[in-house]
Amino acid sequence: MKALTVLALLAVTGGLVVRSPLAWLLLPTLAWRFTSSVPSHWEPGLHYSAVLVPVAFAALVDAVRRGARPPVPGLRGAGAPLLVPVGAALLLLPLQPTAQLATPGFWRESPREAAARAAVELVPDGVRVAASNTLAPHLTDRTVVRLAAPGLLDRDPAVEWLVADRLDGFPAGAVDGALREAAADPGWRVVREEAGIVLLTRVR
């Protein structure tokens, strides 16, 4: 997986990234990711590459400005340095999340998405809320959000709301653990549950 990440980085820059001194700026991010014990940090497909790509692009532009050419025989002309990176990017595009834009289902809201939207909208502004990983970003602009996990409901300052997607598997067991603790505590009340999306509030 680590090798695949490095190969993808080289492919979308036509290998020219290493021809610029800006490439040194890639090393700290690659170092912390590859020394991490979390396998999802190693792969190229997640948002962890959002730090790498702008630096790699700047290094590519710098390399082309310095006159670098891709190590491919027969490529000549003013646009030659960009042919390999553009071609690699187009080949990798179907493997990226943006490929979902071409599927008809992407443009229709599913029952689970509608249930999640409705549950999130019921959470009042300014409260402390525990949320599962996929729902938390939709609340950070107007509430104090913590990631739903076992043991969180008993910590101070206490959260007042809990919104969770039962199918959210990250971190492993976190959602199930938080919901079990809430179910065992009479101080929590279910406000809404639909399509696997659960919203609870603490009874005052």
N, C-alpha and C positions, 0 to 999 in steps of 0.2 A: 504493500500500500504506500509506503514512503517513497519507494522508487517510482511508482506510478505518479505520485504528486510532483516529483522532480521532473519526470519525463513530460508531463502535461505542461509544466511551466516552461520547459525548453521548447516544446512543440509550438505553443502559441506565440512564441517570440522568434521562431525560426532558428533557435540556438544562438541568436545574436545577443541575448541578454548578458552573456558572459563576456562580451566584448566592450562592456561599459563599466567604469568604476562604480557606478550606481548599484551594480549587482551586489556589492558588499552589504548594502542595506537590507537585502533579503535574508541574510544569514541569521540575525537575531530571531526573527519570526519562525524561520525553519527550525532553528535550534530548540526553542521552547516547545514547538509542536512535536518534533520528533523525539524529544526526551520525555514527553508526557506519558503517563501511564494510561491515558484515555485513548483507545483506538480511533475514535471519531476525530481526534485532532490530527491524525496522520493523513486522512484521505483528502483528495482534491475537491470533492463535490459540495462541501458545506461552506458556511459563511466565514470560516476561519481564513479562507483565501482572500477575503475582501481587503486584507492588509497587503498581501503580496502582489495582487494584480496591478494596482496603480504604480507601484514601484517598478515592477517588471516592464510595464508599458513605458514608463519614463526611461528606463535603461535601454529599451528597444529603440526609442526615438533618438536617444543620445548616441547609441551605436551606429545607427543609420547616418546621423549627422557627421559622425567621425569617418564615414566612408566604408563601414563594414558591409559585407555581402554574405548571404546565406551559403553554407557549405554544400551547395547543390550544383553539380556541373550543368552548364548550359543556360543558367539564368543570368541574363544580362539586361541592361537598360535601366532607366531611372526608377521604374517601379519594382524592379526585381527584388530588392531587400524586403518588400512587404508581401510578396506573393506567397511565400511559405507560411508566415504567421497568419495571414488571412485565410489561406486554405486549411490550415490546421484548426483555426477557430470554427470555420464552417463545418468541418468534419466532426468536431466535438460538440457542436451545438445540440444535436438530438439527444445527447446524453446529459444535458444540463437542465435544471429546473425550468428555464425559459421555454423549453420545448412544450411544456404544458399549455402555452398560449395557443398552440395549434390544435388542441383537442376541444371538441364542442362542449364537453362537460365542464371545462374550466370556467366558462362564461355563465353557467347556471348554478345558482345557490342550492346546495344539497340540504336535505332535512337536518343533518347534523350541524351544518354551518348556520342555518337559520336558528336552530336551538341554541347554539353557542352565542350568536349575536344577541338573542333575546335575553339570555342569562346575564351576559356582561352588561347589558343596558340597565338591568335591574339593580346593579350594584351602585349605591349612592356615591356621589363625589366626596372626596376628602376622608374616606374611611380607610382602615387598615384591612387588607384583604389577602388571604392566601389563595394562590391560583396555580393551576397546573401549567406546565411549561409552555404549551401552545396558546393558552388563554392569557397568560400574564402580560404579554406585550400590548394587548388591547386595553389594559387598565392603567398602565404606568403614567399616562399623561394627566390623570385626575385622581388617583388614589395612591396610598402607600402599599406597595405590593411586595409580598414575600412568596417564595416558591413553596407550594404545598408539599409537605413532607412529614413523616412521623415525628412526633414530639414538638412540632411547631405550635400546635394549638394551645399548649400549656405555657408557652414562653411569654415573658413580658417585654414590651407592651403587647397585650393580647390582641389578636386579630379579631375583627368583628364579623367578617364574611369569609366564606369559603366557596370558590367556584372551581369545578374540576371536570375534566374530560376523562371518563373512565378508560378510554382507549389510549390515553397518553402514557407511553411507556418510559418516559425519561423524566427524572432519574428512575431507574428500575424500582418498582414497588412503592414509589413515593405517594402516588395518588391513592392507591389501595390502602396504604397505611394511614394516611390522613383521614380518609373517609371512614375507616374502621374506628378510629379514635373519636370522630365526631358522632358516629352512630351509638357509641357506648356512653356518650356524655349527654345527659338530659338537657344540658344547657344549649344544645344546638337544635335548630328546627329546619326542615327541608322547605325551601320556598318554591323550588321548581326542579323538576327532573324530567328530561325529555331527550330521546335519542342518545343516551349515554352522557349527557351534560347535566351535572348536578350543581345546584346553587343552594347553599345553606347560610343561615344567619344565626348569630349568637343571641339567645333570648335574654333580655335584660331582667 
